[in-house]
Amino acid sequence: MMGPRPVTIPGRRDLVPTLSQVARWQPNTRERLTVAALDLFKERGYDNTTVIDIAERAGLTKSTFFRHFPDKREVLFGGDTMTGRVVEGITAAPAEATPLEAVANALDAVGRDAFTPARREFIARRRAVIAANPELREREALKGLGLTASMAGALERRGVPDLTACVAAELGALAWKIAYERWTDTANGEEFSALARRTLGELQAASALC
């Protein structure tokens, strides 16, 4: 059986990538692990699935898993990626934007980069898995609190007063939650950004009546 062909590199003709090097540099490693986890959680249940199970299903090693996620819960939550998108979206809003307009800009960024039509079915599966497990629901709730705090902090850095920033962040987080639930209904063909903006407007109108 023939071995792997050498990779030609100027000045170094003897270098052949090892299997571990190839696996390490897969560009979609996080996605592979997440899909594997979703499949296993559905098949076996969250409690009966281990990190090794997830890594093996993805065709990766346990050490590769831990380079990307600290535990099996976090594999469904994407680390701080989503929080980073939201903070960047608020920061990038025009200087003259109101606090809620800055929040809406962040929701647009999430819809454009994460909650895309191509990922709707996958994210709906993720939501179903989380809803079925108390530990994952708790993690989701904690992530939500952290996201709200990050939104408020990003608004404060724009010069928004503390109380106003907190109210805008709470409305933004609630708009996110409601729009997310609507958007993950696969019968709904509307884009997340449009849903989130409309929901934010509805909440703003409702709060004015309180």
N, C-alpha and C positions, 0 to 999 in steps of 0.2 A: 504493500500500500504506500502510495507516495505521500511524503510529508508536505507541510505548507511551503509555498513558494516564498523565497526571500523578498522582503520589501526593499526596493532600491532607494537608498538615501545617499545623496552626494557625500562621498568620503567614508560612507559606512555601508558596505554591501552585505554585511553579515548579520543584520538585525532582522529577526523574525518576531512579530508580536506574539506573546503568550496568550492563552485563553483568558487568563485573569485580566490582562491588559485590555483585551477586546471588550470583555464584559464591563470593565470599569468605565469605559468611555462611550457606552451606548447613550445616545442623545435623549432617549425616551425612557430611561430607567425608572424615574419616579412614576410615570404613567403606567408602565408595566407592573410595578408593584401594587399600585392602587387598583388596577383592574383585577389582578390576581386576588387581592384581599377581598374585593367586592364579591367575586365569584365564590370564594371559600366561605365567607361569612354567610352567604345565602345558602350554600350547600350544607355546611356543617354547623353553622351557628357561630357567633362571635367567640363564645367561651371555649369552643372546641377547636379553635384555629390558633396555631402558634406562628411566631415570626418565621421559624424554619419552614413551616408549611407554605407561607406566603412567598418566601424567597425561592423555594423549589418550584412552585407553580409558575413563577415568573422566569424561571431558568437562570436565577442569580444565586448568590451566596448570602449567608446570614450577615457577614461583615458588610456586604454591599448594601443590604437593607439598612443597617445602622449608620451608614454614611449619609443616608437620606432622611431617616425618621428615627426619633428616639424610642418609640414603642409602637405597638400594633394599632393603638387608638389613633395616633397621629397620622397614620397612613391615609386616613380619610379626610384629614383637615388641612393638608397642604402647608404645614408649618406656618410661617408668618407671611406667606406670599400674598394672600388676599388682603391682609391688613396693610401691607406695603402698597398695593394697588390703590386702596382707598385713600391712604395718606397722600400718595403722589397725586391722585386726582383732585383732592382738596387744595393741595399746594399749587397745582398747575392752573387752577381756576383764575379767570381775569381778576385783576386787583379790585375792580369796581363791583365784583359779584357779591351779592348778599350771602349770609351764612348758608341759607337753604339752597341758593344757586350753586355755591361751592360744593355742597353735599351732592346735589344733582349731577354735577360734573364728575364726582367720584363714582356715582352709580353708573354713569355712562361708561366710564373706564372699565368697570367690572363687567358690564354687558359686552363691551367690545373685546376684552381680553380673556375673560373666563367663562361667562355664561353665554356662549355662542350657540347658534342653532345646532351645529354639529355635535355639541356636547350635551344637549338637552336630555337625551335618553340616558346617557351615562350618569348625569347628575341626579336624574329622577331615581335611578337605581340606588345611588348613594343615599339619598334622602330616605328611601324605604328601609334600607339597612339600619340607618341611625335610629329611625322611629321605632324599630323593633327591639332595641337594646337600651336598657336604662343607663348603663355606663356611658354609652356613646351619646345619649341624649344629654347627660350631664356635661360631657365634654363640649358638645355643641353650644349649650347654654353659657358655659364659661368663655368659649371663644367669642360668643356674641357680646358678652360684657366687655371683653378686651377690645373688641372692634369698636364698640361705642366709645370707650375711653380714648382710643386712638383718634377717632374722628373729632372728639372734643378737643384733644390736644392739638391736632392739626389746625383746627379753627382758631384756637387761642393764639397760635403762632402767627396767624394772619392778623392779629390785633382785635379779634372778636372778644368782647367781655365774657368772663367766665360763665355766668348764668346763661347768657344767650347761646354760648357755645354748647353748653350741656343740653339745653332744650333742642337746639338744632340737631345735635348728634343723636338724641333720643328719637326724634322724629325720623331722622335718616335711617336709624337702625330698625325702627318699626316698619318703615316703608320697604326696606330691604327684605325683612321677614315676610311681609304680606306678598310682595312682588315675587319673591322666591317661591312661595307656595303656589301662586298662580302660574308662574312660568314653568314649574316642573310638572304641571299637568300636561302630558304630552299631546292632549287634544287642543291645547292652546298654542296657536302658531305665532303669537305676538312676540316681538323681541323683548328681552329683559329690560333694556334701557327705557323703552317706551312705557312698559308696565310700571317700572320703578318711578319714573317721572310723574306719571298720572297718579299713582298711589301717594306719592309725596304731596302732590297738590290736593288730593282728597283729605289727607291728614291735616294739612295746613288749614283747609277750610273748616274741617270739623273742630279743630282746636280753637278757632275763632268764635265758635258758638258755645264754648264751655264757660 
